Each structure stands twice: as structure tokens, then as C-alpha cells.
Amino acid sequence: MEYLGFKSTNDPLFKADATMMRLKDIVPGDREVDFYEAIDAFSQNAEEANSMAFVSSWGEANPGGGKDRVRMFIERSKNNVVVSRDSLKTVMDILDLK
């Protein structure tokens, strides 16, 4: 998934969810729930963004497909990317990272 940058081991977000989980010991006690929810949201939406982007590449070839179907899947993927980005921002805020 090149858009989010975790396709290869050299990409900045490769296994980002695992990296974030290793930081759990420095999460302030009153933010633990927010931290875990943000990681879950990141993982789920990153995977969905990847799936929707892949499906979009076949949108015109599928029966009943067309450019409108491709746009729909791309838009869904974009929305998932935005949620993933926002979830990463939440984790950074909780950990007080700049």
C-alpha cells in the first residue's frame, strides 16, 4: 500500500501498529482507552483503504462496473486514509510526540 507508506520494510509506516503497541508503557493512564482505540482505528482503516484501492483497480472490468464504480472505491479509500491519518495524530498527541 504505497499511499500510506507501509508496502515494504523500508516504508515509514511498515508495521506501525506493532510499533505503537510497544509504546503502551508510556501512555498516560487516563488516555489508555483513547490510545488503544486510535491504534484500532488506524489498523482497520488502513486495511480498508488498501482493500478499496485494490478493488478500484478492477472497478471497470467487473460486471456492472464503470468509471463511477472506480470513483466510488477511490473515495472510500480516501476516507479511510483520512481516518488513519487522524488516528496516527491522536496517538502522537497522547504520547506528546512532535
N, CA and C of each residue as an Amber inpcrd file, in Angstrom:
protein
   294
   0.8460000  -1.1650000   0.0000000   0.0000000   0.0000000   0.0000000
   0.8900000   1.2260000   0.0000000   1.2300000   1.6840000  -1.1510000
   2.1670000   2.7860000  -1.2560000   1.6220000   4.0940000  -0.7080000
   0.3330000   4.3170000  -0.8270000  -0.2300000   5.5920000  -0.4100000
   0.0110000   5.8590000   1.0650000  -0.1690000   4.8410000   1.8920000
   0.0540000   5.0140000   3.3170000   1.4990000   4.7520000   3.7150000
   2.2820000   4.2090000   2.8300000   3.6900000   4.0140000   3.1250000
   4.0040000   2.8440000   4.0220000   3.3520000   1.6940000   3.7940000
   3.7710000   0.5170000   4.5350000   3.7470000  -0.7410000   3.6650000
   4.1670000  -0.5640000   2.4230000   4.2210000  -1.6810000   1.4810000
   5.4780000  -2.5280000   1.6850000   6.5750000  -1.8780000   1.9900000
   7.8180000  -2.6260000   2.1770000   8.4220000  -2.2950000   3.5390000
   9.4090000  -3.0780000   3.9340000  10.0400000  -2.8770000   5.2390000
  10.7760000  -1.5430000   5.3240000  11.0330000  -0.9030000   4.2100000
  11.7170000   0.3960000   4.2060000  10.7570000   1.5770000   4.3420000
   9.4660000   1.3100000   4.2830000   8.4780000   2.3880000   4.3540000
   8.2680000   2.8360000   5.8020000   7.9940000   4.1300000   6.0020000
   7.9110000   4.6780000   7.3570000   6.8040000   4.0710000   8.2270000
   5.7210000   3.6210000   7.6400000   4.6180000   3.0910000   8.4450000
   4.5460000   1.5570000   8.4340000   5.6070000   0.9100000   7.9740000
   5.6260000  -0.5470000   7.9760000   5.4710000  -1.0430000   9.4160000
   4.4430000  -1.8380000   9.6450000   4.1190000  -2.3820000  10.9810000
   3.9780000  -1.2890000  12.0310000   3.3850000  -0.1700000  11.6310000
   3.2090000   0.9560000  12.5490000   2.3730000   0.5790000  13.7630000
   1.3630000  -0.2510000  13.5590000   0.5190000  -0.6370000  14.6880000
   1.3250000  -1.4030000  15.7370000   2.2290000  -2.2750000  15.3100000
   3.0800000  -3.0080000  16.2520000   4.0280000  -2.0520000  16.9790000
   4.5440000  -1.0840000  16.2580000   5.4280000  -0.0960000  16.8750000
   4.6750000   0.7080000  17.9240000   3.4570000   1.1190000  17.5840000
   2.6680000   1.8960000  18.5370000   2.3620000   1.0790000  19.7880000
   2.0710000  -0.2030000  19.6120000   1.7700000  -1.0510000  20.7670000
   2.9710000  -1.1790000  21.6990000   4.1700000  -1.1340000  21.1590000
   5.3600000  -1.2090000  22.0100000   5.5170000   0.0400000  22.8740000
   4.8190000   1.0950000  22.5280000   4.8970000   2.3420000  23.2970000
   3.8350000   2.4280000  24.3930000   3.0720000   1.3810000  24.5690000
   1.9460000   1.4100000  25.5080000   2.3570000   1.7410000  26.9440000
   3.5890000   1.4150000  27.3230000   4.0350000   1.6570000  28.6950000
   4.2200000   3.1370000  29.0200000   4.3140000   3.9800000  28.0110000
   4.4940000   5.4160000  28.2840000   3.1960000   6.2190000  28.0800000
   2.0930000   5.4970000  27.8730000   0.7990000   6.1570000  27.7050000
   0.2790000   6.5780000  29.0770000  -0.1190000   7.8390000  29.2130000
  -0.7100000   8.2660000  30.4870000  -1.9500000   7.4250000  30.8120000
  -2.0970000   7.0650000  32.0640000  -3.1840000   6.1850000  32.4880000
  -4.5680000   6.6450000  32.0650000  -4.7850000   7.9530000  32.0870000
  -6.1110000   8.4710000  31.7370000  -6.3630000   8.5070000  30.2250000
  -5.3760000   8.1200000  29.4230000  -5.5250000   8.1380000  27.9570000
  -5.4150000   6.7510000  27.3290000  -5.3360000   5.7070000  28.1580000
  -5.1540000   4.3540000  27.6340000  -6.2520000   3.9430000  26.6580000
  -7.4930000   4.1890000  27.0130000  -8.6050000   3.7970000  26.1420000
  -8.5020000   4.5230000  24.8030000  -8.2280000   5.8160000  24.8390000
  -8.0800000   6.5930000  23.6060000  -6.9360000   6.0520000  22.7490000
  -5.8400000   5.6920000  23.4100000  -4.6640000   5.1630000  22.7180000
  -5.0120000   3.8770000  21.9610000  -5.6310000   2.9370000  22.6650000
  -5.9660000   1.6580000  22.0260000  -7.0260000   1.8180000  20.9370000
  -7.9670000   2.7010000  21.1580000  -8.9860000   2.9600000  20.1330000
  -8.3630000   3.5790000  18.8880000  -7.4020000   4.4630000  19.0770000
  -6.7370000   5.0980000  17.9360000  -5.9250000   4.0720000  17.1370000
  -5.2530000   3.1780000  17.8300000  -4.4960000   2.1340000  17.1330000
  -5.4440000   1.2190000  16.3640000  -6.5470000   0.8440000  16.9860000
  -7.5330000   0.0070000  16.2930000  -8.0880000   0.7110000  15.0620000
  -8.4240000   1.9800000  15.2080000  -8.9600000   2.7470000  14.0840000
  -7.9340000   2.8390000  12.9620000  -6.6710000   3.0700000  13.3300000
  -5.6270000   3.1230000  12.3140000  -5.5500000   1.8000000  11.5550000
  -5.4460000   0.7070000  12.2780000  -5.2870000  -0.6080000  11.6470000
  -6.4660000  -0.9510000  10.7450000  -7.6700000  -0.7790000  11.2630000
  -8.8590000  -1.1200000  10.4890000  -8.9930000  -0.2620000   9.2340000
  -8.7820000   1.0260000   9.3860000  -8.9560000   1.9180000   8.2400000
  -7.8240000   1.8130000   7.2340000  -6.6200000   1.5350000   7.6980000
  -5.5130000   1.3350000   6.7670000  -5.7630000   0.0930000   5.9160000
  -6.2300000  -0.9630000   6.5480000  -6.5300000  -2.1950000   5.8090000
  -7.6820000  -1.9740000   4.8280000  -8.7070000  -1.2810000   5.2710000
  -9.8470000  -0.9900000   4.3950000  -9.4340000  -0.0930000   3.2290000
  -8.5820000   0.8910000   3.4950000  -8.0920000   1.7640000   2.4260000
  -7.3500000   0.9510000   1.3790000  -6.5340000   0.0380000   1.8430000
  -5.7890000  -0.8430000   0.9470000  -6.7530000  -1.6740000   0.1020000
  -7.7440000  -2.2570000   0.7380000  -8.7210000  -3.0920000   0.0260000
  -9.4980000  -2.2910000  -1.0110000  -9.9700000  -1.1250000  -0.6150000
 -10.7660000  -0.3110000  -1.5340000  -9.9260000   0.1670000  -2.7180000
  -8.6760000   0.5040000  -2.4760000  -7.7930000   0.9270000  -3.5700000
  -7.5770000  -0.2300000  -4.5390000  -7.3910000  -1.4330000  -3.9970000
  -7.2030000  -2.6000000  -4.8550000  -8.4680000  -2.8900000  -5.6630000
  -9.6050000  -2.8660000  -5.0080000 -10.8710000  -3.1350000  -5.6940000
 -11.1100000  -2.1060000  -6.7910000 -10.7180000  -0.8630000  -6.5480000
 -10.9330000   0.1790000  -7.5520000 -10.1870000  -0.1240000  -8.8450000
  -9.0700000  -0.8130000  -8.7290000  -8.2950000  -1.1200000  -9.9350000
  -9.0320000  -2.0940000 -10.8530000 -10.0350000  -2.7550000 -10.3100000
 -10.8350000  -3.6970000 -11.1050000 -12.2570000  -3.1860000 -11.3390000
 -12.5420000  -1.9640000 -10.9210000 -13.9020000  -1.4230000 -10.9880000
 -14.5320000  -1.4240000 -12.3560000 -13.7700000  -1.1140000 -13.3750000
 -14.3350000  -1.0750000 -14.7240000 -14.4570000  -2.4660000 -15.3370000
 -13.6250000  -3.3860000 -14.9120000 -13.6180000  -4.7220000 -15.5040000
 -14.7430000  -5.6070000 -14.9660000 -15.2360000  -5.3070000 -13.7750000
 -16.2850000  -6.1340000 -13.1730000 -17.6290000  -5.8900000 -13.8430000
 -18.4830000  -6.9180000 -13.8740000 -19.8420000  -6.7180000 -14.3960000
 -20.5460000  -5.6120000 -13.6050000 -21.1730000  -4.7190000 -14.3050000
 -21.8460000  -3.5940000 -13.6600000 -20.8880000  -2.4950000 -13.2410000
 -19.6160000  -2.6460000 -13.5770000 -18.6130000  -1.6550000 -13.2010000
 -18.5730000  -0.4990000 -14.1780000 -17.7570000   0.4230000 -13.8960000
 -17.5720000   1.5950000 -14.7460000 -16.7690000   2.6320000 -14.0050000
 -16.5560000   3.7500000 -14.6480000 -15.7690000   4.8200000 -14.0380000
 -16.3970000   5.3020000 -12.7280000 -17.7220000   5.2960000 -12.6590000
 -18.3850000   5.7230000 -11.4260000 -18.0750000   4.7710000 -10.2720000
 -17.9570000   3.4730000 -10.5380000 -17.6040000   2.4900000  -9.5140000
 -16.1540000   2.7000000  -9.0650000 -15.2770000   2.9900000 -10.0130000
 -13.8770000   3.2530000  -9.6780000 -13.8050000   4.4590000  -8.7550000
 -14.5000000   5.5390000  -9.1040000 -14.5160000   6.7460000  -8.2730000
 -15.0560000   6.4480000  -6.8700000 -16.0990000   5.6220000  -6.7960000
 -16.6870000   5.2890000  -5.5100000 -15.6650000   4.5750000  -4.6110000
 -14.9580000   3.5970000  -5.1700000 -13.9820000   2.8600000  -4.3710000
 -12.7880000   3.7400000  -3.9910000 -12.3760000   4.6030000  -4.8960000
 -11.2830000   5.5310000  -4.5870000 -11.6990000   6.4970000  -3.4760000
 -12.9210000   6.9770000  -3.5280000 -13.4180000   7.8800000  -2.4930000
 -13.4720000   7.1740000  -1.1420000 -13.9320000   5.9400000  -1.1360000
 -13.9470000   5.1710000   0.1120000 -12.5280000   5.0070000   0.6540000
 -11.6000000   4.6820000  -0.2320000 -10.2070000   4.5210000   0.1720000
  -9.6680000   5.8240000   0.7580000  -9.9720000   6.9240000   0.1050000
  -9.5160000   8.2370000   0.5830000 -10.0620000   8.5270000   1.9760000
 -11.3380000   8.2310000   2.2020000 -11.9380000   8.4540000   3.5170000
 -11.2420000   7.6200000   4.5890000 -10.8980000   6.3730000   4.2510000
 -10.1850000   5.5150000   5.1930000  -8.7850000   6.0550000   5.4840000
  -8.1310000   6.6010000   4.4760000  -6.8010000   7.1810000   4.6660000
  -6.8820000   8.3730000   5.6250000  -7.9140000   9.1800000   5.4930000
  -8.0860000  10.3380000   6.3740000  -8.2750000   9.8760000   7.8230000
  -9.1010000   8.8600000   8.0390000  -9.3030000   8.3430000   9.3940000
  -7.9980000   7.7680000   9.9430000  -7.2500000   7.0640000   9.0960000
  -5.9540000   6.5180000   9.5220000  -5.0080000   7.6320000   9.9310000
  -4.9330000   8.6750000   9.1190000  -4.0790000   9.8230000   9.4320000
  -4.4840000  10.4580000  10.7610000  -5.7790000  10.6550000  10.9420000
  -6.2660000  11.2740000  12.1740000  -5.9730000  10.3950000  13.3920000
  -6.0490000   9.0870000  13.2120000  -5.7490000   8.1590000  14.3030000
  -4.2750000   8.2360000  14.6820000  -3.4120000   8.3260000  13.6940000
  -1.9840000   8.4920000  13.9800000  -1.7310000   9.7890000  14.7320000
  -2.4280000  10.8490000  14.3570000  -2.2970000  12.1350000  15.0330000
  -2.7310000  12.0140000  16.4910000  -3.8040000  11.2640000  16.7310000
  -4.2680000  11.0520000  18.1020000  -3.1980000  10.3550000  18.9330000
  -2.6020000   9.3130000  18.3710000  -1.5280000   8.5980000  19.0750000
  -0.3670000   9.5450000  19.3650000   0.0120000  10.3360000  18.3870000
   1.1110000  11.2920000  18.5910000   0.7820000  12.2980000  19.6910000
  -0.4490000  12.7630000  19.7090000  -0.8690000  13.7200000  20.7430000
  -0.8280000  13.0690000  22.1230000  -1.3230000  11.8500000  22.2170000
  -1.3370000  11.1470000  23.5060000   0.0890000  10.9610000  24.0220000
   0.9930000  10.6110000  23.1170000   2.3860000  10.3680000  23.5070000
   3.2100000  11.6460000  23.5640000   2.5770000  12.7630000  23.2500000
   3.2300000  14.0740000  23.2320000   4.4390000  14.0770000  22.3010000
   4.2440000  13.5100000  21.0940000   5.2860000  13.4780000  20.0680000
   5.0870000  14.6530000  19.1320000   6.1720000  15.1980000  18.6680000
   6.0920000  16.3340000  17.7420000   6.3610000  15.8710000  16.3290000
